[in-house]
Amino acid sequence: MSSFVTEVLAHSGRLEKEDLGTRIGRLTRRVEEIKGEVCSMINKKYNEFLPSMQSAQDLVTQVDELCDDIDLLKSRVESEVQQDLHVSIAEFTQLKQQLERDTVVLSMLKQLQEFSTAIEDYNCALSEKKYVAAAQHLKKAQNCLKSLKSRKGFELQIFKSLSVELTIQKQNILYHLGEEWQKLAAWKLPTSKVSSLESVLQTELHLCTKPSQKEDEAPSPPISSVLLAFALVGELHTKLKSFSQLLLKYIIRPLVFYPSLHALIDTHPDTVVFRFESVATELEHSSPPEVFTKIRLVLEVLQKHLLDLPLGDDLEDEKLSKIVLAEIVGDMIWEDLSECLIKDCLVYSIPTNSSKLEQYEEVIQSTEEFENALKDMRFLKGDTTDLLKYARNINSHFANKKCQDVIVAARNLMTSEIHNTVKISPEAKIVLPELPAPDEDNGLKMQKASKSLHNEMMNLDTENKLGEHSFSLPTCRISESVEKLMELAYQTLLEATTSSDQCAVQLFYSVRNIFHLFHDVVPTYHKENLQKLPQLAAIHHNNCMYIAHHLLTLGHQFKLRLAPVLCDGTTTFVDLVPGFRRLGTECFLAQMRAQKGELLERLSSARNFSNMDDEDNYSAASRAVRQVLHQLKRLGVVWQDVLPVNIYCKAMGTLLNTAIAEIIGRITTLEDISTQDGDRLYSLCRTIVEEGPQVFTPLPDENENKKFQEEVPVYVPKWMPFKELMLLLQASLQEIGDRM
């Protein structure tokens, strides 16, 4: 019986050689033959030399020769045997390699047969809509091809063809699964790309819970089979991601964004339909508990009819048996969902008043209940999420929102019209509720300080007492927006007195930011009007002085009522006072310089008040004087009842003094003044003296303005020299000499 190797080689038709046993037997027989020849040779030699041996010395010599012959024969035998043995080993190694290669070829042929069988079974199952079986056969074929490709040294062209075929079949089953999925989860989306409530109401989702069966068609597979087939071909996450994005965009987000929108769930024997209805409401944003209820309703129905289906329970693959659809969908939508709930819902539920913070506990509780419900449905894993953390961090969010609202409100006031004014007086005060009483220690200190101050006041003489309004802001007009701005600052600080330490600090510095913002925004935003319109420049001056006046005591009023961290001397606004005073002063001085420039420009057309006997020259000078007086009167009107009386009189006095000083300078530089010139110059000066005081009208009541018109020399330093010049223009040389 021939060996297994011999049979394999003979069966393959590639080698026809003797087996190793036959070869060894042949070599053994050859050795025996050689041994026989040696023995015969010894006997022959013995017979030949025995008769002729004459002595022992000859016998020894013959024996030595015989031994040499024996050694030679032995070497010959060993050489032939070793050579034949090497040849046999080489042949054995070659035969072994050939056997291994043939074994690999047989294994590959077997795997190719398995691949072909798997593809045939796949096509058969696919035609019968047995998608799970088809996916399993396709996966088996894929594993066969993967194993074939892993063989080193066998890179055959057929593998590329098989890869192409496998790709085609995979796309084929994905196409059929996609068709089935569209039947089982059918979306009806709005046609309009613009998102609106009307377009959202067109959205519907039809979820087939029990596929219908027609007589002429194969029975439709259930949803679980379609999803399991997707999982087997590795496309489950892709399909669920697409579904999750549609769910988030067309169902969940609209429920959060539109407060009037509600989800309607129509349940039929074989279908569940998701659609919307709109209920009229006056709310701009839904409350978090309402939104959570809407979303829970949708997710609970999806969990029941789609995401809680068993997958892979009867399969050996442990990964498939552990798939939880709700967890997959939850991981895909939770980040976007929580961000949507925060930005479009929770952020609008943050109270704007610290007194309502306690009511926010309901929102925190509903958020926690919502997350627990999602965990029960396995949409969420782990502990507290960002959504609940956001809801619980209400103090920080309240402070941030409050500060943001304060800054926005302040900026809106700063960019509103300046010319809408209100009149303030020393008696005017910011209307605020009573400030909460400070703690007992501080209250005791204040009480002692108050009594001490009262005793000191009682000891003062009546003559040494200050007036009631000594440190009050004088009567003037300020912008209505600035008055509201200061009210906003007081209300914000009042809010800080009842807030947490963190919130109080943020609110306090938000008030400081209001004034920094005013310093930067108002001069820039209203720059053009402040330069062109004298009235607005005066109002802006008053606004700045009004703010600076309140900043002097603003911090002191709240010092003992704010958080302890702010009671170390930082609760002050006094450092802002110089900046505001400078801001108002610089704006008004710039307007004053502009008005002075206009006055001097008008006087420049008076032809230096020379040659007044010339009618043209006199007419030009008279027109220049009239224009100056007209400008001053116009300024007096626009500044009337706007500037404080003292500022008004100083401003008008400075401008009138500028005009008079210019006229004095022009006249005194004349080398010669004739009698006619003197009379006409006197006439022009008399016009200024008569009408100049009339520009001092700080108050609307004319009778109250008389005392200011009588005090012109106080506000116009050049007034008396100007009158002296008038006397000189009418005096004779003798009279001029007498006055010297």
Beta strands, then each sheet from edge to edge (+ up, - down):
strand 1: 185-188
strand 2: 204-208
strand 3: 261-267
strand 4: 271-278
strand 5: 421-424
strand 6: 476-479
sheet 1: 1+ 2- 4+ 3-
sheet 2: 5+ 6-
end
